C-alpha cells in the first residue's frame, strides 16, 4: 500500500500504538486497508487515525481470537468537543496478550 496521503508518527511506537495523520481517515475502507498492512509488522496494535485538521481522532483496535473473524473496534474522539474520560474508559477494556 502506498503511504501517499498519510504519514506515521513514530513517538507512539514504543507503546504498541501507531498514530496516523491522514485527510481521509473518516473512510472505513481506508482505515481497514492500513490496519491490514500494519498487522504484517505488529500483530497486536492500536492505531490512532487523525484527520488533517486534527478535529477528529479514530482510535482503532482489532479483537482477534483463534478460529474467529477479526472484530474491528473503533472509537471516534473529538478532542475539541469531548473530555477524555470516555476515551480512557474504552482504552481500559483493551487487552493485548
Secondary structure, DSSP 8 states (H G I E B T S, - for coil): ---TTEEEEGGGGGGTEEEEEETTTT-HHHHHHHHHHHHTT-SS-EEEEE-TTSS-EEEEEEE--TTS--EEEEEEE-TTTS-SHHHHHHHTT----
